[in-house]
Amino acid sequence: MRAIEEMDLWVLQEEQRALVEMIERTSLGMTRGANWLISEFGPDGPIMRDRDVSYCHKVTWGLFEDGRLEEAWRVLDWLEANAKQGVGQYYCPEEPAFNREMQRVYRFLTFGKVAEALRHPGIANDETREEVCSYLHETGGCFGHPEDPALRVHLNPLVTSFFTEWALPAGLDEAARKSGDFLVMMTELNETHMQAEPGRFYYLYDAAKGKLVTEPPDGQAVNCLVDTVGTQQHFYFMGCSMAALADLYLAGHGRQYLKAAKKLADFTERCNPEGLRWPSYCKVGWGAAELYAATGHPCHRIMAANTSDITFLGAQTKAGGWESMHYPLTDEGSWRTVVYDGRGLTPKRGELPEDDSWAWLSGHEITGEFLGEMGRTLKVFKAALGHVERRIARLATWGDA
């Protein structure tokens, strides 16, 4: 946090005030969210009752980040006992295809990183690590599915950055750096696109052709790029990349990762601020927080705090969780009519017209993810507050002298 060491006393006091306020609000929001998730454990709720990994994979992350380790371990035990189909393969055959196939590797990496942190023996073991490492392309991009040809051709930063976040606690530094190098490459390939007006970040890499996918099929731009104009986009591609790159730097793996993370943050700052009200902005808060941990720069703290205030706390329901999401699959469709503001007005499952333009993500999944990202933000804010307060004390001592 070099920037904090360069702040004068007035700026430090402003940073202290902002951090104290955010820590208090974020802590309360996390407690409410974790309590709601635990209340939704089976048999009364769908977590560990319904045979769908999507009710569990992000829940483990959220509970882990809130310190509910016993409950997170219970969910990992359930996944190992009920969803394991092979080494590194976790799904239930009766799940919707979008959950079971499209998110196959991504879901494992989400709860796999928690299993590595907790050293869960059924999931965090050498056999599983070897299998998951086989999903890396020679470029360092991670396949979205171990066999599906379509998900082995188009590589993207989401699955790759989650691979990085899994590899780091697994102690697989070489694999983590390789995946990080892919994220650096994606940032460099996008540099001229990001600097344009309007700016664009193309997030699909065609492994067969060795280039970015910059010409989306009709009606599929949402599945190819994020621009600086739209408000309902997959902003998370920049956020998770920022997080993984910053974490690689913080783990001592080189300044090239920090440099790429900063470029992504600069691009994200140019995006339409109304995007903060869209659930997919969530990972930007996580990425900005990890970048703040690396730089101590107020602009990165502000980006993380805005996400916490608007995307997270501004949309939290009275029950403590977050609304289900109708996840966009095409540029237009009934999903465009949905507003996420925590007031309970979001259409419930089955209420939105089925027009093949969206896939349903449960509120349990969204809540688990938001808690995971808020938890990372909270840890960074607490560490930064300690740094700021020590710096203030030193300046005060020097002033007395």
Buried (B, 14 or more C-beta within 10 A) or exposed (E): BEBBEEBEEEBBEEBBEBBBEBBEBBBEBBBBBBBBBBEBBEEEBBBBBBBBBBBBBBBBBBBBBBEBEEBBBBBBBBBBEEBBEEEBBBBBEEBEEBBBBBBBBBBBBBBBBBBBBBEBEEBBBEEBBEBBBEBBBEBBBBBBBBEBEEBBBBBBBBBBBBBBBBBBBBEBBEBBBBBBBBBBBBBEBBEEBBEEEEBBBBBBBEBEEEEBBBEBEEEEBBBBBBBBBBBBBBBBBBBBBBBBBBBBBBBEBBEBBBBBBBBBBEBBBBBBEEBBBBBBBBBBBBBBBBBBBBBBBBBBBBBBBBBBBBBBBBBBBEBBBBBBBBBBBBBEBBBEEBEBEBEEEBBEEEEBEEEEBBBBBBBBBBBBBBBBBBBBBBBBBBBBBEBBBEBBEEBEEEEEE
